[in-house]
Amino acid sequence: MAIAARAVGHCVKAPHPLIISAFFIRPAAVVPALVTVKVIRDSGAYSIAEAIVYQDLKSNNNNTKQTNQTPVATKRPPTSDSGENADANDAKIAALATEGVEIFRITATFTDLTKAKGPSKLINRRPPATLPWDQRLHVSTHPVLNGSTIKRNLPIGYHPDMSPPDGVSPRREHGIMLGWGKFADGRPTDLLSLILFSDGMFPPAGNLNVKSSWVPTLQFTLHLRAIPAPGEVCLRSKSRHLVAGHIDERQHIWDSTGTLVASSVQ
């Protein structure tokens, strides 16, 4: 979703994502992606656009070693690439336009958050008390999560009582995940990375004491509230309704100053 939102950002005038609503058609693969963008509105205080992500899943079946490919997007500003690099990029786009299938699509609303005005009122949305680093359950030592590449790049230190199941301890039944995270390489957290963090946490369904090996997302809506301050973010996810195999998940993200910077539902 962050890649699709970045592509939209290259095509509209407003600088900051405000609302991202995504529908997922099929699982993505670790192969190049093509992002097409259709601008719906690009005037006044808000810009609205739709982005569709395509991938050639047949290439994933034929070559499983493509793990470091860079996604490409249409309608991007000119780059410094020339010669063979430009030709190779054009070839990727042409191939994906012919062979690619839709993976997911987003509708995005952008605005300028630095100019946002109006009253603010939060009801029961104060951030949880910060847990010291050495008291958190870290991905690197978790028996289930330590093999995940994205979990290593987005290391989230979980509260021991609201952490992913380890397959040994008794399962909890509160349906909550709570953790604190930042990028492993130290890069700052920005609005686009909040999109990545928002879906990078272990599903709280893991703490509902039900059998579930996979919790795929069908629909996802994220509201970005403010530009995050430097430092780690606090993430709290909760699931309350599991009906006939379908479950909801609500999440709130606070920055290092305690400001609510994002909230989502899926």
The 8 nearest C-alpha neighbors of each residue, nearest first, counted from 0:
[[1, 3, 2, 4, 194, 195, 105, 21],
 [0, 2, 4, 3, 194, 191, 195, 5],
 [3, 1, 5, 0, 4, 6, 70, 34],
 [4, 2, 0, 6, 5, 1, 50, 7],
 [5, 3, 1, 7, 6, 2, 0, 8],
 [4, 6, 8, 2, 7, 3, 1, 9],
 [5, 7, 3, 9, 8, 4, 72, 2],
 [8, 6, 4, 10, 9, 5, 36, 3],
 [7, 9, 5, 6, 10, 11, 4, 14],
 [10, 8, 6, 7, 75, 11, 5, 76],
 [9, 11, 7, 8, 74, 6, 75, 12],
 [12, 10, 8, 13, 41, 9, 46, 7],
 [11, 13, 14, 41, 46, 10, 8, 42],
 [12, 14, 110, 109, 111, 11, 46, 15],
 [15, 13, 111, 110, 12, 8, 109, 16],
 [14, 16, 109, 110, 111, 13, 17, 112],
 [17, 15, 109, 18, 108, 110, 223, 14],
 [16, 18, 223, 109, 108, 222, 110, 15],
 [19, 17, 222, 108, 107, 221, 16, 223],
 [20, 18, 107, 221, 220, 106, 21, 105],
 [19, 21, 220, 106, 105, 219, 221, 107],
 [22, 20, 105, 219, 104, 218, 220, 19],
 [21, 23, 218, 104, 103, 217, 105, 24],
 [24, 22, 103, 217, 25, 218, 102, 21],
 [23, 25, 103, 102, 22, 101, 26, 217],
 [24, 26, 102, 23, 27, 103, 101, 217],
 [27, 25, 102, 28, 24, 23, 215, 103],
 [28, 26, 102, 25, 29, 54, 56, 30],
 [27, 29, 30, 26, 59, 56, 54, 31],
 [28, 30, 66, 65, 27, 31, 59, 68],
 [29, 31, 28, 65, 68, 59, 32, 66],
 [32, 30, 70, 68, 69, 54, 71, 33],
 [33, 31, 70, 54, 53, 71, 34, 30],
 [32, 34, 53, 72, 71, 52, 95, 54],
 [35, 33, 52, 72, 51, 73, 53, 3],
 [36, 34, 51, 73, 50, 33, 72, 52],
 [35, 37, 50, 49, 7, 38, 34, 51],
 [36, 38, 49, 48, 39, 50, 35, 7],
 [39, 37, 48, 40, 47, 36, 49, 41],
 [38, 40, 48, 47, 37, 41, 49, 46],
 [41, 39, 47, 46, 38, 42, 48, 45],
 [40, 42, 46, 11, 12, 47, 45, 39],
 [43, 41, 40, 46, 45, 44, 12, 13],
 [42, 44, 45, 41, 46, 40, 13, 110],
 [45, 43, 110, 42, 46, 111, 13, 109],
 [46, 44, 110, 109, 43, 42, 108, 47],
 [45, 47, 41, 109, 40, 108, 13, 42],
 [48, 46, 108, 40, 39, 107, 38, 109],
 [47, 49, 38, 39, 107, 37, 106, 7],
 [48, 50, 106, 37, 105, 36, 107, 38],
 [49, 51, 36, 105, 35, 104, 3, 37],
 [52, 50, 104, 35, 34, 103, 105, 53],
 [51, 53, 34, 103, 102, 33, 101, 104],
 [54, 52, 101, 33, 100, 99, 102, 32],
 [55, 53, 99, 32, 100, 56, 95, 33],
 [54, 56, 99, 57, 98, 58, 95, 100],
 [55, 57, 59, 58, 54, 60, 28, 99],
 [58, 56, 60, 59, 55, 61, 98, 62],
 [57, 59, 61, 56, 60, 55, 62, 30],
 [58, 60, 56, 62, 57, 63, 61, 30],
 [61, 59, 57, 58, 62, 63, 56, 55],
 [60, 62, 58, 59, 57, 63, 56, 64],
 [63, 61, 59, 64, 60, 58, 65, 57],
 [62, 64, 59, 65, 60, 61, 66, 58],
 [63, 65, 62, 66, 59, 67, 29, 30],
 [66, 64, 63, 67, 30, 68, 62, 29],
 [65, 67, 64, 29, 68, 30, 63, 69],
 [68, 66, 65, 69, 29, 30, 64, 31],
 [69, 67, 31, 66, 30, 65, 70, 29],
 [68, 70, 31, 71, 67, 32, 30, 66],
 [71, 69, 31, 32, 68, 33, 72, 30],
 [72, 70, 33, 32, 69, 34, 31, 73],
 [73, 71, 34, 33, 6, 75, 35, 74],
 [72, 74, 35, 75, 34, 71, 33, 36],
 [75, 73, 76, 10, 72, 36, 9, 35],
 [74, 76, 73, 9, 72, 77, 10, 6],
 [75, 77, 78, 74, 9, 10, 73, 72],
 [78, 76, 75, 79, 80, 74, 81, 85],
 [79, 77, 80, 76, 81, 75, 85, 84],
 [78, 80, 81, 77, 85, 84, 76, 82],
 [81, 79, 85, 78, 84, 82, 77, 83],
 [82, 80, 85, 84, 79, 83, 86, 78],
 [81, 83, 85, 84, 86, 80, 87, 79],
 [82, 84, 86, 85, 87, 81, 80, 88],
 [85, 83, 87, 86, 82, 81, 80, 88],
 [84, 86, 81, 88, 80, 87, 83, 82],
 [87, 85, 83, 89, 88, 84, 90, 82],
 [88, 86, 90, 84, 89, 85, 83, 91],
 [87, 89, 85, 91, 90, 86, 84, 92],
 [90, 88, 86, 92, 87, 91, 93, 85],
 [89, 91, 87, 93, 88, 92, 94, 86],
 [92, 90, 88, 94, 89, 93, 95, 87],
 [91, 93, 89, 95, 90, 94, 96, 88],
 [92, 94, 90, 96, 91, 95, 89, 97],
 [95, 93, 91, 97, 96, 92, 98, 90],
 [94, 96, 99, 98, 92, 97, 93, 55],
 [95, 97, 93, 94, 99, 92, 98, 33],
 [96, 98, 94, 95, 99, 93, 92, 55],
 [99, 97, 95, 55, 94, 96, 100, 54],
 [100, 98, 55, 95, 54, 53, 96, 97],
 [101, 99, 53, 54, 55, 102, 98, 56],
 [100, 102, 53, 103, 52, 54, 99, 51],
 [103, 101, 25, 24, 53, 52, 27, 100],
 [104, 102, 23, 24, 52, 22, 101, 51],
 [105, 103, 51, 50, 22, 21, 52, 23],
 [106, 104, 21, 50, 20, 49, 107, 22],
 [105, 107, 49, 20, 48, 19, 50, 21],
 [108, 106, 19, 48, 18, 47, 105, 49],
 [107, 109, 47, 18, 17, 46, 16, 45],
 [110, 108, 16, 46, 17, 15, 13, 45],
 [109, 111, 13, 45, 15, 44, 112, 14],
 [112, 110, 113, 15, 114, 14, 13, 115],
 [113, 111, 115, 114, 110, 15, 225, 226],
 [112, 114, 111, 115, 226, 225, 116, 110],
 [115, 113, 112, 111, 116, 110, 44, 117],
 [116, 114, 112, 113, 111, 117, 110, 225],
 [117, 115, 114, 118, 113, 112, 119, 111],
 [116, 118, 119, 115, 114, 120, 112, 113],
 [117, 119, 120, 116, 115, 121, 224, 114],
 [120, 118, 117, 121, 116, 122, 224, 115],
 [119, 121, 122, 118, 124, 123, 117, 259],
 [120, 122, 124, 123, 119, 125, 259, 118],
 [121, 123, 124, 120, 125, 119, 259, 126],
 [124, 122, 125, 121, 126, 120, 127, 259],
 [125, 123, 122, 121, 126, 259, 251, 127],
 [124, 126, 123, 127, 257, 121, 259, 122],
 [127, 125, 257, 124, 253, 128, 233, 259],
 [128, 126, 129, 125, 233, 235, 177, 130],
 [127, 129, 130, 126, 125, 233, 131, 257],
 [130, 128, 127, 131, 233, 179, 126, 132],
 [129, 131, 128, 132, 134, 135, 158, 133],
 [132, 130, 134, 133, 129, 135, 128, 158],
 [133, 131, 134, 135, 130, 156, 136, 137],
 [132, 134, 135, 131, 136, 130, 137, 156],
 [135, 133, 132, 131, 130, 136, 158, 159],
 [134, 136, 156, 157, 158, 132, 133, 137],
 [135, 137, 157, 156, 159, 158, 134, 138],
 [138, 136, 156, 139, 140, 135, 157, 141],
 [137, 139, 141, 145, 140, 144, 154, 155],
 [140, 138, 145, 137, 141, 151, 144, 154],
 [139, 141, 138, 137, 142, 145, 136, 144],
 [140, 142, 138, 144, 143, 145, 139, 137],
 [143, 141, 144, 165, 145, 140, 146, 166],
 [144, 142, 141, 145, 165, 146, 166, 164],
 [145, 143, 141, 146, 147, 138, 142, 150],
 [144, 146, 139, 138, 141, 147, 143, 142],
 [147, 145, 144, 148, 143, 151, 150, 142],
 [148, 146, 150, 144, 145, 149, 151, 143],
 [149, 147, 151, 150, 152, 146, 145, 153],
 [150, 148, 152, 151, 147, 153, 199, 154],
 [149, 151, 153, 147, 148, 152, 154, 144],
 [152, 150, 148, 154, 149, 153, 147, 138],
 [153, 151, 149, 183, 150, 154, 182, 148],
 [154, 152, 150, 182, 151, 149, 183, 181],
 [155, 153, 151, 150, 180, 152, 138, 183],
 [154, 156, 180, 179, 178, 157, 153, 137],
 [155, 157, 137, 135, 178, 179, 136, 180],
 [158, 156, 178, 136, 162, 135, 177, 159],
 [157, 159, 161, 135, 160, 177, 178, 162],
 [160, 158, 162, 161, 136, 157, 135, 134],
 [159, 161, 158, 162, 157, 171, 177, 176],
 [162, 160, 176, 158, 177, 159, 175, 157],
 [161, 163, 157, 159, 176, 158, 160, 164],
 [164, 162, 205, 165, 201, 161, 206, 176],
 [165, 163, 166, 205, 162, 170, 206, 168],
 [166, 164, 167, 143, 142, 168, 163, 141],
 [165, 167, 164, 168, 143, 169, 142, 170],
 [168, 166, 165, 169, 164, 170, 142, 143],
 [167, 169, 166, 170, 165, 164, 171, 163],
 [170, 168, 171, 167, 166, 164, 208, 165],
 [169, 171, 208, 206, 168, 164, 172, 207],
 [170, 172, 206, 208, 173, 207, 169, 174],
 [171, 173, 207, 206, 208, 174, 170, 175],
 [172, 174, 175, 171, 206, 207, 238, 237],
 [175, 173, 206, 207, 203, 238, 237, 172],
 [176, 174, 237, 203, 173, 236, 161, 206],
 [177, 175, 161, 236, 203, 162, 235, 237],
 [178, 176, 235, 161, 158, 157, 234, 236],
 [179, 177, 157, 156, 234, 158, 233, 155],
 [178, 180, 233, 156, 155, 232, 234, 231],
 [181, 179, 155, 231, 232, 154, 156, 233],
 [180, 182, 231, 153, 154, 183, 232, 188],
 [183, 181, 153, 185, 184, 186, 152, 154],
 [182, 184, 152, 185, 153, 154, 181, 151],
 [185, 183, 182, 186, 152, 181, 153, 187],
 [186, 184, 182, 183, 187, 181, 188, 230],
 [185, 187, 184, 182, 188, 183, 181, 189],
 [188, 186, 229, 189, 185, 230, 182, 181],
 [187, 189, 192, 229, 186, 227, 181, 190],
 [190, 188, 192, 191, 227, 187, 193, 226],
 [189, 191, 193, 192, 226, 194, 227, 188],
 [192, 190, 194, 193, 189, 1, 195, 5],
 [191, 193, 195, 194, 189, 190, 188, 196],
 [194, 192, 196, 190, 195, 191, 197, 189],
 [195, 193, 192, 197, 191, 196, 1, 0],
 [194, 196, 192, 193, 197, 198, 1, 199],
 [197, 195, 199, 193, 198, 194, 192, 200],
 [196, 198, 194, 195, 199, 193, 200, 263],
 [197, 199, 196, 200, 195, 194, 201, 202],
 [200, 198, 196, 197, 195, 201, 150, 153],
 [199, 201, 198, 202, 196, 197, 155, 234],
 [200, 202, 203, 163, 199, 176, 205, 162],
 [203, 201, 204, 205, 200, 214, 176, 236],
 [204, 202, 175, 174, 205, 176, 206, 237],
 [203, 205, 202, 206, 207, 174, 238, 246],
 [206, 204, 203, 207, 202, 163, 164, 208],
 [207, 205, 174, 171, 204, 172, 203, 208],
 [206, 208, 172, 174, 204, 209, 205, 173],
 [207, 209, 170, 172, 206, 171, 205, 210],
 [210, 208, 207, 211, 205, 204, 206, 170],
 [209, 211, 212, 208, 205, 207, 204, 213],
 [212, 210, 213, 209, 214, 205, 204, 208],
 [211, 213, 210, 214, 205, 209, 215, 204],
 [214, 212, 211, 215, 202, 210, 216, 205],
 [213, 215, 216, 212, 211, 202, 204, 246],
 [216, 214, 213, 217, 26, 23, 218, 25],
 [215, 217, 218, 214, 23, 265, 219, 22],
 [218, 216, 23, 22, 215, 219, 265, 24],
 [217, 219, 22, 265, 21, 216, 23, 220],
 [218, 220, 265, 21, 20, 264, 22, 221],
 [221, 219, 20, 264, 263, 19, 21, 265],
 [220, 222, 263, 19, 18, 262, 20, 223],
 [221, 223, 18, 262, 261, 17, 263, 224],
 [224, 222, 261, 17, 260, 225, 18, 221],
 [223, 225, 260, 261, 222, 259, 17, 226],
 [226, 224, 260, 227, 223, 112, 259, 261],
 [225, 227, 190, 260, 228, 189, 224, 112],
 [228, 226, 254, 225, 189, 260, 229, 188],
 [227, 229, 254, 255, 230, 226, 256, 188],
 [230, 228, 187, 188, 227, 255, 231, 254],
 [231, 229, 255, 228, 232, 187, 188, 254],
 [230, 232, 181, 180, 255, 179, 254, 233],
 [231, 233, 254, 180, 179, 253, 255, 234],
 [234, 232, 179, 253, 252, 178, 254, 180],
 [235, 233, 252, 178, 177, 251, 179, 232],
 [234, 236, 177, 251, 250, 176, 178, 252],
 [237, 235, 250, 176, 249, 175, 203, 177],
 [236, 238, 175, 249, 248, 174, 203, 250],
 [239, 237, 248, 174, 247, 203, 240, 204],
 [238, 240, 237, 174, 241, 247, 248, 246],
 [239, 241, 246, 247, 238, 242, 245, 248],
 [242, 240, 246, 245, 244, 243, 239, 247],
 [243, 241, 245, 244, 240, 246, 247, 239],
 [244, 242, 245, 241, 246, 240, 247, 209],
 [243, 245, 242, 241, 246, 211, 214, 240],
 [246, 244, 242, 241, 243, 247, 240, 214],
 [247, 245, 241, 240, 242, 244, 248, 238],
 [248, 246, 238, 265, 240, 239, 249, 241],
 [247, 249, 238, 265, 264, 237, 236, 250],
 [250, 248, 264, 237, 236, 263, 238, 265],
 [249, 251, 236, 263, 262, 235, 237, 264],
 [250, 252, 262, 235, 261, 234, 263, 236],
 [251, 253, 234, 261, 233, 260, 259, 262],
 [254, 252, 259, 233, 258, 260, 257, 232],
 [255, 253, 232, 257, 256, 227, 258, 228],
 [254, 256, 230, 257, 231, 232, 228, 229],
 [257, 255, 254, 258, 228, 253, 227, 230],
 [258, 256, 254, 253, 255, 126, 259, 125],
 [259, 257, 253, 254, 256, 260, 255, 227],
 [258, 260, 253, 252, 261, 257, 254, 224],
 [259, 261, 224, 225, 253, 252, 223, 258],
 [262, 260, 223, 252, 224, 222, 251, 259],
 [263, 261, 251, 222, 250, 221, 252, 223],
 [262, 264, 221, 250, 220, 249, 222, 251],
 [263, 265, 249, 220, 248, 219, 250, 221],
 [264, 219, 248, 218, 247, 220, 249, 263]]
